[in-house]
Amino acid sequence: MPSALPDGDPAPSDGRLPQASLETLGHHQFGLYLHVPFCSVRCGYCDFNTYTLTELGVDGASVATFAAAALRELALARTVLGAAPVVDTVFVGGGTPTMLAAGDLARMLHGIREGFGLAPDAEVTTEANPDSVTPEGLAVLAEAGFTRVSLGMQSAVPHVLRTLERTHDPDNVERAVRAARAAGLQVSLDLIYGTPGESLDDWRTSLDAATSLAPDHVSAYALVVEDGTKLAAQVRRGQVPAPEDDDEAAKYEIADDHLASAGYGWYEVSNWALRDDARCRHNEGYWADGNWWGIGPGAHSHVGGVRWWNVKHPNAYAARVGEGLSPAHGRETLTDEQRYDERVLLAVRLVDGLPIGDLRDEGRVAVAGLIADGLVDATAALRRQRVVLTRQGRLLTDTVVRRLLGLR
């Protein structure tokens, strides 16, 4: 089941934000995230806020009515933000956004364009399963202004996909990539490594399959066994082995070598791009403490140090926005300490790193030891005065962050 939301402080029913947070608009990248919570099946490893149609019943939210509900929250966002910023990036995630009709995805993007305006070079992405797209639907999205499609490939090996309970045909990845290219869309492929039963050769097979399609961008994430998921129960009962740290480290190094040899450069610990302009700018906004509004059930938002999150269940969400109320479940105002900790946590994951001068005393003192341990690049630290992870440091990012924050 999806993980629980934090409680936080009560959120105003009209969604209003403090004036101080609104004053940051226009000084940072502004993005919109739309969370489409529908999936045809629930994968055993997933704890995202997703629901199969049979779980939702007949009342409230549905694939057919979701776009209308999302547009209602979009109108609320426009009112709350006042002199609303132009939108730099849009990311439609899930769930499986392409369970909605392409026309509905286009309608939501049109609502964003009409309500906020899109920057001339706006990046507009939708996630999709390889089996959930058609050439006709992708052409509709491209015509509407989408610029990227992120396909959940996960693996090219049938037995790995079965363990993950992914239902798509591996051959459809190539068909989806070709259809996206024909529509003029950039393509990103998402991969998962560390699945129980996945050998090193299996992982190489998936990497070979992915790079043979020459996507613009590749994400590769280690499988995490989340509490409350079917996979967690299978591991607990001994039906499948838990992922092993050494195995996942070896697979990360294989991925980094393979992707580098194919011309991809890492720009965030789990993300590689064929060119700088193929990076996911929407995610870079998250990592750079940007502002964004999250539309949809369970979506999270952040504006000027205020973070809030929507009610999780699609029916509750539909009811709230249908009554003209904010769907926010709770919110928090981040302290200076929290913002500092998050900046260190996120910035060190990036290829550009974190300026040493931005660190507090304990962090600056820790840099020399991290260099000596091979976790931080000495050249970047000495010549550019930045904390940039080595590959070994990328494997031990949590350790680096704890030491920079003076924790042990």
Contacts in CASP RR format, 6 or more apart in sequence:
PFRMAT RR
TARGET T0000
AUTHOR 0000-0000-0000
METHOD contacts of the structure
MODEL  1
MPSALPDGDPAPSDGRLPQASLETLGHHQFGLYLHVPFCSVRCGYCDFNT
YTLTELGVDGASVATFAAAALRELALARTVLGAAPVVDTVFVGGGTPTML
AAGDLARMLHGIREGFGLAPDAEVTTEANPDSVTPEGLAVLAEAGFTRVS
LGMQSAVPHVLRTLERTHDPDNVERAVRAARAAGLQVSLDLIYGTPGESL
DDWRTSLDAATSLAPDHVSAYALVVEDGTKLAAQVRRGQVPAPEDDDEAA
KYEIADDHLASAGYGWYEVSNWALRDDARCRHNEGYWADGNWWGIGPGAH
SHVGGVRWWNVKHPNAYAARVGEGLSPAHGRETLTDEQRYDERVLLAVRL
VDGLPIGDLRDEGRVAVAGLIADGLVDATAALRRQRVVLTRQGRLLTDTV
VRRLLGLR
1 47 0 8 1.000
1 228 0 8 1.000
1 229 0 8 1.000
2 47 0 8 1.000
2 48 0 8 1.000
2 49 0 8 1.000
2 50 0 8 1.000
2 312 0 8 1.000
3 47 0 8 1.000
3 226 0 8 1.000
3 227 0 8 1.000
3 228 0 8 1.000
5 298 0 8 1.000
5 309 0 8 1.000
5 311 0 8 1.000
5 312 0 8 1.000
5 329 0 8 1.000
5 330 0 8 1.000
6 309 0 8 1.000
6 330 0 8 1.000
6 332 0 8 1.000
7 330 0 8 1.000
8 330 0 8 1.000
8 331 0 8 1.000
8 332 0 8 1.000
9 330 0 8 1.000
9 331 0 8 1.000
9 332 0 8 1.000
9 333 0 8 1.000
10 330 0 8 1.000
10 331 0 8 1.000
11 308 0 8 1.000
11 326 0 8 1.000
11 328 0 8 1.000
11 329 0 8 1.000
11 330 0 8 1.000
11 331 0 8 1.000
12 326 0 8 1.000
12 328 0 8 1.000
13 325 0 8 1.000
13 326 0 8 1.000
14 80 0 8 1.000
14 325 0 8 1.000
14 326 0 8 1.000
15 76 0 8 1.000
15 80 0 8 1.000
15 326 0 8 1.000
15 328 0 8 1.000
16 80 0 8 1.000
17 80 0 8 1.000
17 81 0 8 1.000
17 303 0 8 1.000
17 306 0 8 1.000
18 306 0 8 1.000
18 333 0 8 1.000
20 304 0 8 1.000
21 303 0 8 1.000
21 304 0 8 1.000
21 305 0 8 1.000
21 306 0 8 1.000
22 81 0 8 1.000
22 82 0 8 1.000
22 303 0 8 1.000
22 304 0 8 1.000
24 291 0 8 1.000
24 303 0 8 1.000
24 304 0 8 1.000
24 305 0 8 1.000
25 81 0 8 1.000
25 83 0 8 1.000
25 84 0 8 1.000
25 85 0 8 1.000
25 291 0 8 1.000
25 303 0 8 1.000
26 85 0 8 1.000
28 285 0 8 1.000
28 288 0 8 1.000
28 289 0 8 1.000
28 290 0 8 1.000
28 291 0 8 1.000
28 304 0 8 1.000
29 88 0 8 1.000
29 89 0 8 1.000
29 281 0 8 1.000
29 284 0 8 1.000
29 285 0 8 1.000
29 288 0 8 1.000
29 290 0 8 1.000
29 291 0 8 1.000
30 85 0 8 1.000
30 86 0 8 1.000
30 87 0 8 1.000
30 88 0 8 1.000
30 290 0 8 1.000
30 291 0 8 1.000
30 292 0 8 1.000
31 87 0 8 1.000
31 88 0 8 1.000
31 89 0 8 1.000
31 90 0 8 1.000
31 91 0 8 1.000
31 282 0 8 1.000
31 285 0 8 1.000
31 290 0 8 1.000
31 291 0 8 1.000
31 292 0 8 1.000
31 293 0 8 1.000
32 74 0 8 1.000
32 77 0 8 1.000
32 87 0 8 1.000
32 89 0 8 1.000
32 90 0 8 1.000
32 91 0 8 1.000
32 112 0 8 1.000
32 116 0 8 1.000
32 292 0 8 1.000
32 293 0 8 1.000
32 294 0 8 1.000
32 295 0 8 1.000
33 90 0 8 1.000
33 91 0 8 1.000
33 92 0 8 1.000
33 93 0 8 1.000
33 282 0 8 1.000
33 292 0 8 1.000
33 293 0 8 1.000
33 294 0 8 1.000
33 295 0 8 1.000
33 299 0 8 1.000
33 300 0 8 1.000
33 301 0 8 1.000
34 70 0 8 1.000
34 90 0 8 1.000
34 91 0 8 1.000
34 92 0 8 1.000
34 93 0 8 1.000
34 97 0 8 1.000
34 108 0 8 1.000
34 294 0 8 1.000
34 295 0 8 1.000
34 296 0 8 1.000
34 299 0 8 1.000
35 49 0 8 1.000
35 93 0 8 1.000
35 94 0 8 1.000
35 95 0 8 1.000
35 294 0 8 1.000
35 295 0 8 1.000
35 296 0 8 1.000
35 297 0 8 1.000
35 298 0 8 1.000
35 299 0 8 1.000
36 66 0 8 1.000
36 92 0 8 1.000
36 93 0 8 1.000
36 94 0 8 1.000
36 95 0 8 1.000
36 96 0 8 1.000
36 97 0 8 1.000
36 99 0 8 1.000
36 100 0 8 1.000
36 296 0 8 1.000
37 49 0 8 1.000
37 50 0 8 1.000
37 51 0 8 1.000
37 61 0 8 1.000
37 94 0 8 1.000
37 95 0 8 1.000
37 296 0 8 1.000
37 297 0 8 1.000
37 298 0 8 1.000
37 314 0 8 1.000
38 50 0 8 1.000
38 51 0 8 1.000
38 52 0 8 1.000
38 53 0 8 1.000
38 63 0 8 1.000
38 66 0 8 1.000
38 94 0 8 1.000
38 95 0 8 1.000
38 96 0 8 1.000
38 99 0 8 1.000
38 100 0 8 1.000
38 314 0 8 1.000
39 50 0 8 1.000
39 51 0 8 1.000
39 52 0 8 1.000
39 94 0 8 1.000
39 95 0 8 1.000
39 96 0 8 1.000
39 99 0 8 1.000
40 52 0 8 1.000
40 53 0 8 1.000
40 96 0 8 1.000
40 99 0 8 1.000
40 132 0 8 1.000
40 167 0 8 1.000
41 52 0 8 1.000
41 165 0 8 1.000
41 167 0 8 1.000
42 50 0 8 1.000
42 51 0 8 1.000
42 52 0 8 1.000
42 165 0 8 1.000
42 230 0 8 1.000
43 164 0 8 1.000
43 165 0 8 1.000
43 166 0 8 1.000
44 164 0 8 1.000
44 165 0 8 1.000
44 229 0 8 1.000
44 230 0 8 1.000
44 231 0 8 1.000
45 164 0 8 1.000
45 165 0 8 1.000
45 192 0 8 1.000
45 223 0 8 1.000
45 224 0 8 1.000
45 225 0 8 1.000
45 226 0 8 1.000
45 229 0 8 1.000
45 230 0 8 1.000
45 231 0 8 1.000
46 226 0 8 1.000
46 229 0 8 1.000
47 226 0 8 1.000
47 227 0 8 1.000
47 228 0 8 1.000
47 229 0 8 1.000
48 94 0 8 1.000
48 95 0 8 1.000
49 94 0 8 1.000
49 297 0 8 1.000
49 298 0 8 1.000
49 312 0 8 1.000
50 94 0 8 1.000
50 95 0 8 1.000
50 96 0 8 1.000
51 313 0 8 1.000
51 314 0 8 1.000
53 62 0 8 1.000
53 63 0 8 1.000
56 62 0 8 1.000
56 314 0 8 1.000
56 315 0 8 1.000
59 315 0 8 1.000
60 314 0 8 1.000
60 315 0 8 1.000
60 318 0 8 1.000
60 319 0 8 1.000
61 69 0 8 1.000
61 297 0 8 1.000
61 314 0 8 1.000
61 315 0 8 1.000
61 317 0 8 1.000
61 318 0 8 1.000
63 99 0 8 1.000
63 100 0 8 1.000
63 101 0 8 1.000
65 318 0 8 1.000
66 100 0 8 1.000
66 104 0 8 1.000
66 314 0 8 1.000
67 100 0 8 1.000
67 104 0 8 1.000
67 105 0 8 1.000
67 107 0 8 1.000
67 108 0 8 1.000
69 296 0 8 1.000
69 317 0 8 1.000
69 318 0 8 1.000
69 321 0 8 1.000
69 322 0 8 1.000
70 108 0 8 1.000
70 295 0 8 1.000
70 296 0 8 1.000
71 107 0 8 1.000
71 108 0 8 1.000
71 111 0 8 1.000
72 321 0 8 1.000
72 322 0 8 1.000
72 324 0 8 1.000
73 295 0 8 1.000
73 296 0 8 1.000
73 321 0 8 1.000
73 327 0 8 1.000
74 108 0 8 1.000
74 111 0 8 1.000
74 112 0 8 1.000
74 115 0 8 1.000
74 295 0 8 1.000
75 115 0 8 1.000
76 321 0 8 1.000
76 324 0 8 1.000
76 326 0 8 1.000
77 84 0 8 1.000
77 293 0 8 1.000
77 295 0 8 1.000
78 84 0 8 1.000
78 115 0 8 1.000
78 116 0 8 1.000
81 293 0 8 1.000
81 303 0 8 1.000
84 115 0 8 1.000
84 116 0 8 1.000
85 116 0 8 1.000
85 291 0 8 1.000
86 116 0 8 1.000
86 117 0 8 1.000
86 118 0 8 1.000
86 119 0 8 1.000
87 112 0 8 1.000
87 116 0 8 1.000
87 117 0 8 1.000
87 118 0 8 1.000
87 119 0 8 1.000
87 122 0 8 1.000
88 119 0 8 1.000
88 122 0 8 1.000
88 123 0 8 1.000
88 281 0 8 1.000
89 122 0 8 1.000
89 123 0 8 1.000
89 124 0 8 1.000
89 125 0 8 1.000
89 281 0 8 1.000
89 282 0 8 1.000
89 285 0 8 1.000
90 109 0 8 1.000
90 112 0 8 1.000
90 118 0 8 1.000
90 122 0 8 1.000
90 123 0 8 1.000
90 124 0 8 1.000
90 125 0 8 1.000
90 282 0 8 1.000
91 125 0 8 1.000
91 126 0 8 1.000
91 280 0 8 1.000
91 282 0 8 1.000
91 283 0 8 1.000
92 105 0 8 1.000
92 108 0 8 1.000
92 125 0 8 1.000
92 126 0 8 1.000
92 127 0 8 1.000
93 126 0 8 1.000
93 127 0 8 1.000
94 127 0 8 1.000
95 127 0 8 1.000
96 127 0 8 1.000
96 128 0 8 1.000
96 129 0 8 1.000
96 132 0 8 1.000
97 105 0 8 1.000
97 126 0 8 1.000
97 127 0 8 1.000
97 128 0 8 1.000
98 105 0 8 1.000
98 126 0 8 1.000
98 127 0 8 1.000
98 128 0 8 1.000
98 129 0 8 1.000
98 132 0 8 1.000
98 133 0 8 1.000
99 132 0 8 1.000
102 136 0 8 1.000
102 137 0 8 1.000
102 138 0 8 1.000
102 140 0 8 1.000
102 141 0 8 1.000
103 140 0 8 1.000
103 144 0 8 1.000
105 126 0 8 1.000
105 141 0 8 1.000
105 144 0 8 1.000
105 146 0 8 1.000
106 140 0 8 1.000
106 141 0 8 1.000
106 143 0 8 1.000
106 144 0 8 1.000
106 145 0 8 1.000
109 124 0 8 1.000
109 144 0 8 1.000
109 145 0 8 1.000
109 146 0 8 1.000
110 144 0 8 1.000
112 118 0 8 1.000
118 124 0 8 1.000
122 147 0 8 1.000
123 147 0 8 1.000
123 148 0 8 1.000
123 280 0 8 1.000
123 281 0 8 1.000
123 282 0 8 1.000
124 145 0 8 1.000
124 146 0 8 1.000
124 147 0 8 1.000
124 148 0 8 1.000
125 146 0 8 1.000
125 147 0 8 1.000
125 148 0 8 1.000
125 149 0 8 1.000
125 150 0 8 1.000
125 188 0 8 1.000
125 280 0 8 1.000
125 282 0 8 1.000
126 141 0 8 1.000
126 146 0 8 1.000
126 148 0 8 1.000
126 149 0 8 1.000
126 150 0 8 1.000
127 149 0 8 1.000
127 150 0 8 1.000
127 151 0 8 1.000
127 152 0 8 1.000
128 149 0 8 1.000
128 150 0 8 1.000
128 151 0 8 1.000
128 152 0 8 1.000
128 176 0 8 1.000
129 151 0 8 1.000
129 152 0 8 1.000
129 168 0 8 1.000
130 151 0 8 1.000
130 152 0 8 1.000
130 153 0 8 1.000
130 168 0 8 1.000
130 169 0 8 1.000
130 172 0 8 1.000
130 173 0 8 1.000
130 175 0 8 1.000
130 176 0 8 1.000
131 167 0 8 1.000
131 168 0 8 1.000
131 169 0 8 1.000
131 172 0 8 1.000
133 149 0 8 1.000
133 151 0 8 1.000
133 176 0 8 1.000
133 179 0 8 1.000
133 180 0 8 1.000
134 179 0 8 1.000
135 179 0 8 1.000
135 182 0 8 1.000
135 183 0 8 1.000
138 149 0 8 1.000
138 179 0 8 1.000
138 180 0 8 1.000
138 182 0 8 1.000
138 183 0 8 1.000
138 185 0 8 1.000
139 182 0 8 1.000
139 183 0 8 1.000
141 149 0 8 1.000
141 183 0 8 1.000
141 185 0 8 1.000
142 183 0 8 1.000
142 184 0 8 1.000
142 185 0 8 1.000
146 185 0 8 1.000
147 185 0 8 1.000
147 186 0 8 1.000
148 185 0 8 1.000
148 186 0 8 1.000
148 187 0 8 1.000
148 188 0 8 1.000
148 216 0 8 1.000
148 217 0 8 1.000
148 280 0 8 1.000
149 176 0 8 1.000
149 180 0 8 1.000
149 185 0 8 1.000
149 186 0 8 1.000
149 187 0 8 1.000
149 188 0 8 1.000
150 187 0 8 1.000
150 188 0 8 1.000
150 189 0 8 1.000
150 190 0 8 1.000
150 217 0 8 1.000
150 219 0 8 1.000
150 280 0 8 1.000
151 173 0 8 1.000
151 176 0 8 1.000
151 177 0 8 1.000
151 180 0 8 1.000
151 187 0 8 1.000
151 188 0 8 1.000
151 189 0 8 1.000
151 190 0 8 1.000
152 168 0 8 1.000
152 189 0 8 1.000
152 190 0 8 1.000
153 173 0 8 1.000
153 189 0 8 1.000
153 190 0 8 1.000
153 191 0 8 1.000
153 206 0 8 1.000
153 209 0 8 1.000
153 210 0 8 1.000
154 160 0 8 1.000
154 161 0 8 1.000
154 164 0 8 1.000
154 166 0 8 1.000
154 190 0 8 1.000
154 191 0 8 1.000
154 192 0 8 1.000
155 161 0 8 1.000
155 164 0 8 1.000
155 166 0 8 1.000
155 170 0 8 1.000
155 191 0 8 1.000
155 192 0 8 1.000
155 195 0 8 1.000
155 198 0 8 1.000
155 202 0 8 1.000
155 206 0 8 1.000
156 170 0 8 1.000
156 173 0 8 1.000
156 205 0 8 1.000
156 206 0 8 1.000
156 208 0 8 1.000
156 209 0 8 1.000
156 210 0 8 1.000
157 170 0 8 1.000
157 198 0 8 1.000
157 202 0 8 1.000
157 205 0 8 1.000
157 206 0 8 1.000
158 170 0 8 1.000
159 197 0 8 1.000
159 202 0 8 1.000
160 195 0 8 1.000
160 197 0 8 1.000
160 198 0 8 1.000
160 202 0 8 1.000
160 206 0 8 1.000
161 168 0 8 1.000
161 170 0 8 1.000
163 195 0 8 1.000
163 196 0 8 1.000
163 197 0 8 1.000
163 198 0 8 1.000
163 240 0 8 1.000
164 192 0 8 1.000
164 195 0 8 1.000
164 223 0 8 1.000
165 230 0 8 1.000
170 209 0 8 1.000
173 189 0 8 1.000
173 209 0 8 1.000
173 213 0 8 1.000
174 213 0 8 1.000
177 187 0 8 1.000
177 189 0 8 1.000
177 213 0 8 1.000
177 215 0 8 1.000
180 186 0 8 1.000
180 187 0 8 1.000
181 187 0 8 1.000
186 216 0 8 1.000
186 217 0 8 1.000
186 278 0 8 1.000
187 213 0 8 1.000
187 215 0 8 1.000
187 216 0 8 1.000
187 217 0 8 1.000
188 215 0 8 1.000
188 216 0 8 1.000
188 217 0 8 1.000
188 218 0 8 1.000
188 219 0 8 1.000
188 280 0 8 1.000
189 210 0 8 1.000
189 213 0 8 1.000
189 215 0 8 1.000
189 217 0 8 1.000
189 218 0 8 1.000
189 219 0 8 1.000
190 219 0 8 1.000
190 220 0 8 1.000
190 221 0 8 1.000
191 206 0 8 1.000
191 207 0 8 1.000
191 210 0 8 1.000
191 218 0 8 1.000
191 219 0 8 1.000
191 220 0 8 1.000
191 221 0 8 1.000
191 255 0 8 1.000
192 220 0 8 1.000
192 221 0 8 1.000
192 222 0 8 1.000
192 223 0 8 1.000
193 203 0 8 1.000
193 206 0 8 1.000
193 220 0 8 1.000
193 221 0 8 1.000
193 222 0 8 1.000
193 223 0 8 1.000
193 248 0 8 1.000
193 251 0 8 1.000
193 252 0 8 1.000
193 255 0 8 1.000
194 203 0 8 1.000
194 222 0 8 1.000
194 223 0 8 1.000
194 243 0 8 1.000
194 244 0 8 1.000
194 247 0 8 1.000
194 248 0 8 1.000
194 251 0 8 1.000
195 223 0 8 1.000
195 243 0 8 1.000
196 235 0 8 1.000
196 240 0 8 1.000
196 241 0 8 1.000
196 242 0 8 1.000
196 243 0 8 1.000
197 240 0 8 1.000
197 241 0 8 1.000
198 251 0 8 1.000
200 250 0 8 1.000
200 251 0 8 1.000
200 254 0 8 1.000
203 251 0 8 1.000
203 254 0 8 1.000
203 255 0 8 1.000
204 254 0 8 1.000
204 258 0 8 1.000
207 254 0 8 1.000
207 255 0 8 1.000
207 258 0 8 1.000
207 259 0 8 1.000
208 258 0 8 1.000
210 218 0 8 1.000
211 218 0 8 1.000
211 258 0 8 1.000
211 259 0 8 1.000
211 262 0 8 1.000
211 264 0 8 1.000
214 274 0 8 1.000
215 274 0 8 1.000
216 273 0 8 1.000
216 274 0 8 1.000
216 275 0 8 1.000
216 278 0 8 1.000
217 271 0 8 1.000
217 272 0 8 1.000
217 273 0 8 1.000
217 274 0 8 1.000
217 278 0 8 1.000
217 279 0 8 1.000
217 280 0 8 1.000
218 259 0 8 1.000
218 264 0 8 1.000
218 271 0 8 1.000
218 272 0 8 1.000
218 273 0 8 1.000
219 270 0 8 1.000
219 271 0 8 1.000
219 272 0 8 1.000
220 252 0 8 1.000
220 255 0 8 1.000
220 259 0 8 1.000
220 270 0 8 1.000
220 272 0 8 1.000
221 270 0 8 1.000
222 243 0 8 1.000
222 248 0 8 1.000
222 251 0 8 1.000
222 252 0 8 1.000
222 270 0 8 1.000
223 243 0 8 1.000
223 248 0 8 1.000
224 243 0 8 1.000
225 231 0 8 1.000
225 232 0 8 1.000
225 235 0 8 1.000
225 242 0 8 1.000
225 243 0 8 1.000
226 232 0 8 1.000
231 240 0 8 1.000
234 240 0 8 1.000
235 241 0 8 1.000
235 242 0 8 1.000
249 395 0 8 1.000
252 394 0 8 1.000
252 395 0 8 1.000
253 391 0 8 1.000
253 395 0 8 1.000
256 266 0 8 1.000
256 391 0 8 1.000
256 394 0 8 1.000
259 265 0 8 1.000
259 266 0 8 1.000
259 272 0 8 1.000
260 266 0 8 1.000
263 274 0 8 1.000
264 272 0 8 1.000
264 273 0 8 1.000
264 274 0 8 1.000
265 272 0 8 1.000
265 273 0 8 1.000
265 274 0 8 1.000
265 351 0 8 1.000
266 272 0 8 1.000
266 351 0 8 1.000
266 394 0 8 1.000
267 273 0 8 1.000
267 276 0 8 1.000
267 279 0 8 1.000
267 350 0 8 1.000
267 351 0 8 1.000
268 283 0 8 1.000
268 284 0 8 1.000
268 287 0 8 1.000
268 349 0 8 1.000
268 350 0 8 1.000
268 351 0 8 1.000
269 349 0 8 1.000
269 389 0 8 1.000
269 394 0 8 1.000
269 397 0 8 1.000
271 279 0 8 1.000
271 280 0 8 1.000
271 283 0 8 1.000
273 279 0 8 1.000
273 280 0 8 1.000
284 350 0 8 1.000
285 292 0 8 1.000
286 292 0 8 1.000
286 346 0 8 1.000
287 346 0 8 1.000
287 347 0 8 1.000
287 349 0 8 1.000
287 350 0 8 1.000
288 346 0 8 1.000
288 347 0 8 1.000
289 339 0 8 1.000
289 342 0 8 1.000
289 343 0 8 1.000
289 346 0 8 1.000
290 302 0 8 1.000
291 302 0 8 1.000
291 303 0 8 1.000
291 304 0 8 1.000
292 301 0 8 1.000
292 302 0 8 1.000
292 303 0 8 1.000
293 301 0 8 1.000
293 303 0 8 1.000
294 300 0 8 1.000
294 301 0 8 1.000
294 310 0 8 1.000
296 310 0 8 1.000
296 317 0 8 1.000
296 327 0 8 1.000
297 310 0 8 1.000
297 311 0 8 1.000
297 312 0 8 1.000
297 313 0 8 1.000
297 314 0 8 1.000
297 316 0 8 1.000
297 317 0 8 1.000
297 327 0 8 1.000
298 309 0 8 1.000
298 310 0 8 1.000
298 311 0 8 1.000
298 312 0 8 1.000
298 317 0 8 1.000
298 329 0 8 1.000
299 309 0 8 1.000
299 310 0 8 1.000
300 307 0 8 1.000
300 308 0 8 1.000
300 309 0 8 1.000
300 310 0 8 1.000
301 307 0 8 1.000
301 308 0 8 1.000
301 309 0 8 1.000
305 333 0 8 1.000
305 334 0 8 1.000
305 339 0 8 1.000
306 331 0 8 1.000
306 332 0 8 1.000
306 333 0 8 1.000
306 334 0 8 1.000
307 331 0 8 1.000
307 332 0 8 1.000
307 333 0 8 1.000
307 334 0 8 1.000
308 328 0 8 1.000
308 329 0 8 1.000
308 330 0 8 1.000
308 331 0 8 1.000
308 332 0 8 1.000
309 328 0 8 1.000
309 329 0 8 1.000
309 330 0 8 1.000
309 331 0 8 1.000
310 317 0 8 1.000
310 327 0 8 1.000
310 328 0 8 1.000
310 329 0 8 1.000
311 317 0 8 1.000
311 320 0 8 1.000
311 327 0 8 1.000
311 328 0 8 1.000
311 329 0 8 1.000
312 329 0 8 1.000
316 327 0 8 1.000
317 327 0 8 1.000
320 326 0 8 1.000
320 327 0 8 1.000
321 327 0 8 1.000
334 342 0 8 1.000
340 360 0 8 1.000
341 405 0 8 1.000
343 354 0 8 1.000
343 358 0 8 1.000
344 354 0 8 1.000
344 359 0 8 1.000
344 401 0 8 1.000
344 404 0 8 1.000
344 405 0 8 1.000
345 401 0 8 1.000
347 353 0 8 1.000
347 354 0 8 1.000
347 358 0 8 1.000
347 387 0 8 1.000
348 354 0 8 1.000
348 387 0 8 1.000
348 389 0 8 1.000
348 397 0 8 1.000
348 400 0 8 1.000
348 401 0 8 1.000
348 404 0 8 1.000
349 389 0 8 1.000
349 397 0 8 1.000
351 388 0 8 1.000
352 386 0 8 1.000
352 388 0 8 1.000
353 380 0 8 1.000
353 386 0 8 1.000
353 387 0 8 1.000
353 388 0 8 1.000
353 389 0 8 1.000
354 386 0 8 1.000
354 387 0 8 1.000
355 385 0 8 1.000
355 386 0 8 1.000
355 387 0 8 1.000
356 364 0 8 1.000
356 367 0 8 1.000
356 381 0 8 1.000
356 385 0 8 1.000
356 386 0 8 1.000
356 387 0 8 1.000
357 364 0 8 1.000
357 385 0 8 1.000
359 367 0 8 1.000
359 387 0 8 1.000
359 404 0 8 1.000
362 404 0 8 1.000
362 405 0 8 1.000
362 406 0 8 1.000
363 403 0 8 1.000
363 404 0 8 1.000
363 405 0 8 1.000
363 406 0 8 1.000
366 403 0 8 1.000
366 404 0 8 1.000
366 406 0 8 1.000
367 376 0 8 1.000
367 381 0 8 1.000
367 387 0 8 1.000
367 404 0 8 1.000
369 403 0 8 1.000
370 376 0 8 1.000
370 387 0 8 1.000
370 400 0 8 1.000
370 403 0 8 1.000
370 404 0 8 1.000
371 377 0 8 1.000
371 378 0 8 1.000
371 381 0 8 1.000
374 390 0 8 1.000
374 392 0 8 1.000
374 393 0 8 1.000
375 389 0 8 1.000
375 390 0 8 1.000
375 392 0 8 1.000
375 393 0 8 1.000
375 396 0 8 1.000
375 399 0 8 1.000
375 400 0 8 1.000
376 387 0 8 1.000
376 388 0 8 1.000
376 389 0 8 1.000
376 390 0 8 1.000
376 393 0 8 1.000
376 400 0 8 1.000
377 388 0 8 1.000
377 389 0 8 1.000
377 390 0 8 1.000
380 386 0 8 1.000
380 387 0 8 1.000
380 388 0 8 1.000
381 387 0 8 1.000
381 388 0 8 1.000
387 400 0 8 1.000
387 404 0 8 1.000
389 397 0 8 1.000
389 400 0 8 1.000
393 399 0 8 1.000
393 400 0 8 1.000
402 408 0 8 1.000
END
